[in-house]
């Protein structure tokens, strides 16, 4: 209230000052004080809440955010939806967006968000120490938080593992009528093909995809689970899926007659992708969002984050869950997963040309 007394002192020192002017000055000082107090209160409130737009399902993020709140006292609010609608919402909201963090399930979407200007570059020695270069943006506009391999699953009764070798080998005529695939319309296969283009070039990749299409036993399936069920039912002998889908199906069907195979172990390695997140460009609590993002790359949280969906930690110092480790070790492709986004348009066009739908 000291500013009010100053106005009164000025009025006494200048008796010629009109009462109306004194009243006006007093009112202005009061408004400035109130607005300043409101701004401080608003800033404090923003700093105690982090808002996340998440394409990762609620049951996979809720335990993580509840633990963060328990450890820090900071509330994490979240909205879940598919990546496309969330990205469109971020763009439409612009500076008015309440989102501090954008989380999604494929490097292609993370790259797209970065390319469309809705993420902010950050500096973080913590993330740089915890996450390999190949699993994050060079500018740290986003980082991977868990990884999954997109690998082969085969029928144990009809295929010997020695018969399998590389993604490219599935284009050989010996697999004619024996291959099942998920639709090319899903981002996971688009990312796989995009990274192949990065490594092999467009011409060789297109020849490979044409070979896959020629060997299909049925039309592509809508999801990985249906493709594996087709292999188990004898409609085909081998397919390509994300590892956590295999884990889910094996949990539901313990005697599943299928097994994983890690391709390309003598060259580039198995294709891997990430779920991840980035701080939004118009975050109301950017420091809080950055702190949460860093926290999710630390060892204890990495174990929990990956285990919830039977994925692999991105932090190389952290072991996968016992169930995931039982699937065996593999050499992973180290091409930066950013290629999954930067070459996604070319991958979609290529698959269309090759007749893979």
N, C-alpha and C positions, 0 to 999 in steps of 0.2 A: 504493500500500500504506500510505499515511500514516494512513488511518483505523484500520488494525489496530494500529499503534503507539499511537494514542490510547486504544484500548480497554485495551491492556496498561498504559499509564500510569495510567488510572483505577483498574485493579485494584490496582496498587501503592499508590496513594494511599489506597485504601479497603480495608485488609486484612480487614475484616469481611465483604466481599462474597464470596458463595459461588462456588466454581469453576463450578457449574452455571449460575449467572446470567452469569458472565463468558463462558462458552462460548456461551451463548444470544445474548448481545449481539454477540459476535464473528461468529457465524454470520449474524446479521441484517445486519451491516455488509457482509459478504462478498457476500450475496445482492443487496443494493442496488447494490453496485459492479458485479457481474456483469450484472444486469438493465439498468443504465444503459449499460454497454458494449454489450450486445446491441441496445438501442434505438438507440444511435448508429450501430452497424453497419447495422442494418435501415434506418434513415433514409437513410444514405449510399447503400445499395444501391438503394432506391426512387428516389432522385434521379438515378441513373445509367441508369435504364430508363424508357421511356414505353410504355404499352400502349394500342393502338388497336383498337377494334371498327370494322371497315370493311365497308360494303356496296359499296364500289368494288373492282373486281376486282384480284387480286394483281398482275398484270403492269402495272397502271396506278399502283400505289403503291409497289411494291418498290424501283424505282430512286430514288424520292424519299426514302424512308426510309434507303436505303443511303448516299445523298449526305449526309443530315443526320448520320448516324453518323460518316461520314468527316470531316466538317467540325467536329463537336463532341465526338466520342468517346462520345456518349450513344446507347445501344442503343434501337432502336424495335422492339418486339414487336407483332405484329398477328394478329388473327383475322378472317377474311373469311366473310361469309354474306349472305343477303338482309337488307334493312333491317328487315322485320317481325320475324323471329326474333331479330335482334340487339337490337332495342328491347325485346322481351319478356324477353330474357335480362338486360338491364340492370335492368329493373324487378324481376325475380325475385331478382336478386343483392343489390339494395339497397346497404347500406353495405359489404357483402363483395365488391362487384364489383372486379375488378382493372383495369377499363378507366379510362384517363385521358382518352381522346378518343373521341368517336363521330363517324364519318364516313359520309356517305351521298350518294345521287345525285339527290336531288330536294328542293326547298324544302318540299314538303308533309311529307316525313318529318322534316325538321329542325324544322319548326313543331310537329309531333306530339310529338317528343321533348321539346321545350321545354314544351309544354302538359302533358305527363305528368310533369314534374318531375324528369327525369333529367339535365338540363343545368344548368350554373351560369353566372350572369352574370359577366362579367369586365370589367375596365377595360383598354383598350389603345389608346393614341394611335396606335400603329403600324397596327393594323387599320383604325381610323377614317380614317387618312390614305390607306391603300392600297385600300380597298374602298368603292364608292359606297353611300349609305344604302339604296338600293332593293335591294341584293344582300346585305343582312345584317340580323340581328335588331337592333331598336333598343337592346336591353339587352346586345348582344354575347353572348347565350347561344349563338349560332352565327353563322358567316359563310360566304358563298360563297367557293369557291376556284377554280372554273372555271365558265364559263357556256356554254350551248348555246341556239341559237334553234330554236324549233319552227315551221317554215316550210313553204311549198309546194314540191313537186317535180312537174314536168310533163313530158309527152312532147314533145320538141322537134319531132318530125315532124307532130304533130297539133294542137299548141297554139301560138299566138303569144303572147309575153309581154304584148302589149297587151290580150289578152283577159282577163288576170288583174288583180285590184286589191286586194281585201280578203278576210279570212276570211268576212265576212258575204255577199260576193258569190257564194261557192260554194253558197249556198242558193238561188240563182236557178235558174229552170227550164231555162236554157240548158245547165246541167251535169247534167241528169237522165240517169242511166245512165252517167255519165262520172267519177264520184267514187269513190275507194277510201279507206278509213280503217283505222287500227289499232283494235283493240277498246277500248271505254271502260273496261275493267277495269284497264288499265295506268295507273299514277299520272301518266304524262306527259300523257295526254289529260284526266285529272281536274284537273290543275293548270292546263292551258290553259283549260278551261271555268270553273274557279274564278276565274281572273283576269278572264275575260270578265264574269262576274257582278259582280265588283268595279267594273268600268269601265262596263258597259252596263246593269246591272240584271238581275234574274232573268227578267222577262217577255220582254225582247228577246233574251236569250241562249237561252231555251227555244225561241222561234220560229226562231232561227238553227239550233239543233241539229235541230229537226224538219225544216227544209229540207235539211240535210245528209243525214239519214236517207232522205228522199224521193229524193235524187239518187244514192244508192249503186248502184254497178254490181254489187256482190257483197256477201256477208256480210263484216263487218269481219275483218281479218287479225290474227293473233296477235302480229305485230311489225312494225316499220317496214320492215325489209328485204323482207319478203314483200309488203307493200303497194307498194313501189317496183318490185319484180319484176313485179307485176301490171300496173303502168303500162307498163313496158318491153315486156311481152308483148302489149299492146294490149287488155287486159281493161277498162281504164279510162284516163283521160287525165291525172288529177291526184290528188295525195294530200297529206297533211300529215305531216311527219316531223321528228325531231331532226337537226340538221345533221351531227352526227358519223356517223350511220348512212349518210348520203349519201356522206360521205368514205370510209367503209370500203368501200361497194359500188363506188365509182369506183376505188378502189385495186385491187380484185379484177377489175373489168371496166373497163379504161381507156377503151374506146369506148362507154361507157354512153350510150344515147340519151335521157338525162334532163338536166334543168337545174333549178337552184333559182330561186325567185321570192320576193322580199321583200314581203309584203303590208302594207297599212295605212301606207304611207309618208307619206301626206298627213294622217294623224291620229295615233292613239296609238302606232303602230309595231309591230314584230314581237314576238310573245311570246317572252320568254327565261326560262330557268330555270337553276338552279345545282346543281353538286355542292358540298358544303361539309362543315363539321365544327364541333363545339363541345366544350368541356371538360366532362367529366361531373361531376355533383354530388358524388359520393363518390370523386373522383380521389385516388389515393395520391401522385401527383406533379403537383399542379395547376400549379405554376410551370413545370415542364418541359413540360407539355402546352400551356400558354399560349405558351411560347417557340417550340415547334414550329409552332403555329398561326400565330403572327406571321411566322415565317420563311417559311411557305408562301405568304404574300401579297406577299413581296418580289419585285422585278423578275426576277432571274435564275431563281428557282424557279418563278415564274408562267409563264414561257416554257416551261419543261420540263413542268410539271404539265399545262398546256393541250395542248401538242403531242402528248403520249403518247396522247391520245384524240381528236385533231383537234377540240379545243374552243377557246373564246375565253377569254383571261385575264379575271379580274374586275378586275384592276388596270388602270385606263385608261391608265397610262403605258407599258404593255407591248403590243407588237404581237403579233398572232396569227402563226402559222407561215405560211410562204410559200404552202403549199397552201391553207390556210384563207382567206388574204387573196385568193387567186385567185377565190374565190366572189363577191367584191364587197362593198362597204360597205352598211350598212343602218342605219336608225333603229330603236332598240329601245324597246319599251314600258318606261316607268319606274315603273309601278305596283310597289309593294314586293312581292317574290316571296313574302313571308310570307302573302299572300292565298291562295296555292296550298294552304296548309294550313288556314288559318282558315275558308275557304269550301269545303273539300274535301267535307264531308258534304253540303252543299247541291248541289254539282256532281254528285255521284253520284246523288242523288235526281232531279235535273233530267234527267240523261241517261237514267235509267230511265223516267221519265214520257214522254220523247220517243221511246222505242223504240230508243235507241242502246245496243247491248249489246256 
